Amino acid sequence: MTENPLKQRTRALIFIRALFITLLLGSAYIFRAEYFYAYPKVMSYLIAFLYVLTIIYSLIAGRVKNLFLFAYSQLSLDAVAEVVLIYITGGIESWFSFTMILTVLSSSIVVDKKAGYIIASLSSILYVIMLNIQFYGLIPAPFDPPTIEKGFLFNSSIHIISFYLTAYLGGSLSDRLEKTVQKLEQQDTQLKDLELFNIKVIESLPSGLFTAGTSGETLIFNRAAEKITGVKREAVIGRHIGTVLPFLRDSLTEGRYDEFVKNSSGEIKTISINISALKDINERKTGVIGVFQDITQLRKLEAEIKQKEKLAAIGELSSNIAHEIRNPLASMKGSIEMMRDEKIPTVHREKLMLIALQEMERLNMIVTDFLTYSSPKPLEIQKTDIHLLLDETLSLLKNISIDRGDISIDRNFSGRLYIRCDPQKIRQVFWNLGINAVEAMKGGGQLTVGTEVIDDTVIITFTDTGVGIKTSDTDRIFYPFFTTKIRGTGLGLSIAYRIIEEHRGIISVSSLPGIKTIFRIILKKDYGEL
C-alpha cells in the first residue's frame, strides 16, 4: 500500500532538520562559535533542544493521525527556534535570517500554498517582534550604533516581503508539482490499466502469440501458444524461441508460411505462422512478433475434400467420356447391323457406310482431344511473334467462315509482338477460340481480334457478335465435356484453359447473350507468373 504523500514529506522535513542542526552544530565547533555568537552556551542549549524535538518527531511520526496539525506544529516551532537563533547570533546583524525563508519555503512544499502564507505571516510577526525587542533594548542584544530606526524598518520590510514572496513562489511551485504528480499518477494508472487490458487481450487470443528480441530471446508467450506447443511459458521466456519452434532457430525471417512442430507429447502438428517486425515509437526494429494457429485438422479436412473432389471429378469425367463415346458407337452399331441385311439397296448401304466412317472419325477426335487434355506435352518455350500466330489462325478461319454466311474478321493489331511461349500450343488456343466464335455466328456477324500491351503483360481478345453464353453457363464454360453444341466434344475450351494455365496466364470470358462475347487471354511477355 502506498504511504500518504504528506507523511512522506513530513518524514523528509524531520530528516532535513536533523541534517541542518548537525551541520550547524559542527560549524559552531569548527569555527569556534564564541567569536561569532554572543551567547555560545545558549546556542548549545538551542541545538540540543532541537535535537530532542527532532527525536520526538521521529518517534511519534508513525502514530500521528492528524498529519496537518503535526506538520503545522513542526513548522511553527521551527519559526520560533529560528527567531531565537537569529536573536542570539546578533539580531538584525545575524547571518541566520535566511533560515526563516527556508521554513516558509518548506511549509509550501510540505503542506500546501496556504501553509506557506500562514508560516510567512507567523515568521513576519516573530521577526518584527524580535527586532523591536532588540531596538528598544528590552533584552540585551548589542548592535552597530549606526543602525538607526530607518535601518530596522527597512530590514523588517525586506524580510516580510521576502517571506511572502517565498510563500508565493513556493506555493506556485508546490501547486504545479502537485498537479504534475496527480497527472503522473493518473497516467500511471492508465498505463497499468492499458497493460492489464493488453495482457487480457493477448491471453484471450485463440491464436498462439509470441514476441522475441533481436537476438531471438522470447519476451511474451501467451496461453494459446502454450496449448499448441505443449510447453509452459516459464520454460520459454528468456530463452531463444527456436527451442520451442525449431524452424526459427537459424533465422527470424518475416513472412507467412506453414511449418511442422512436435509438441511435448510427441504429436506432429501443422501450424500456420505469420512473423512481422516489432518496432518502437521511432520505427526502429526491436524484435519480431509471431502469430500462429494449429491447422492440423484443417489440413486433414482439406486433404479429404480434395480427395472427394478428385473422385467426384473422375466420376463426372468418366460419365462424360462414356456418354460421348456411346453416341458414335450406337450409330456405328446401328449402321453395321443394317448393312448385314442383304436386302438393303446399294445406295442405302453406302449411306450407312458413310455414317459409320463419320462416327469413327468423331470417336477418334474425342479420344485425341481427351488425350491432349489429360496428358499434355511439356512446353517448348521459345521467342514467338504472337501477331504472326494470330494472322495464320485468322487466315484459316476466313476460309471456313465463307461457308457460314456473312462473317467479317477484323484485326485490331499490327506490327510484331514477341513473347516467350510454346507457339504450337498457343496456336491451338487461338484456333479453338476462333472456331468457337465462328460457330457461334451462324447467321453472320463480326469477329474482332486485338492485342494490348501493358508494361510486361500482353492482353489478347477475341470478340464475336454471336448468340453469346448464358449467365448460368459462364462458370462452367471451361469444364471438360461441357458444350452447348449439337456436335462437339466439349474439350476445346478446356484444352485452351489448360494451355494458358501451363503458361502461367489467365483466360476469362464475359458475355452479353445475343450481343457479344469476349474471351481475354493475359500472358507475361517473359513467361512469368501473373
JOFENMO-V263011 format. One line per field, one symbol per residue. psi: psi as a letter, one per 20 degrees, with the letter a starting at -180 (. if undefined). A space follows every 10 residues. Layout:
psi->???
This chain:
psi->ppqphhhghg ghggghgggg gghggghhhg jnhhihphmh ghgggggggh ggggggghhi hiipgnhghg ghgghghggg hhgggggiji dhjqijihhh hhgggghhgg eahghghghg gggggggggg hggggikhpp nqrphinahh gggggggggg ggghgggggh gggggggghg gggggghggg gggggggggg gghipiqqpq qqahjippgq orghhggghj pqhhihpirp hihhnhijhh qmpqaprprp qpaijjppqp qoqoprqoqa hjkppibqpp pqqokghghg gggggggghg gggggggggg ggghhhghgg gggggghhih oiipqhghgh ghgggghghg ggghgggghg hgghmqqqqn prpqohhggg ggghgghhhh ihijanpqpp olrrbqopro rohghhhhgg gghghggghi mhjrappppr qppodkpppp popqkbhapq hhigijhjqp jpqjqgpqhj ighggggggh ghjkapprqq qopifqpppp ppqqhklrp.
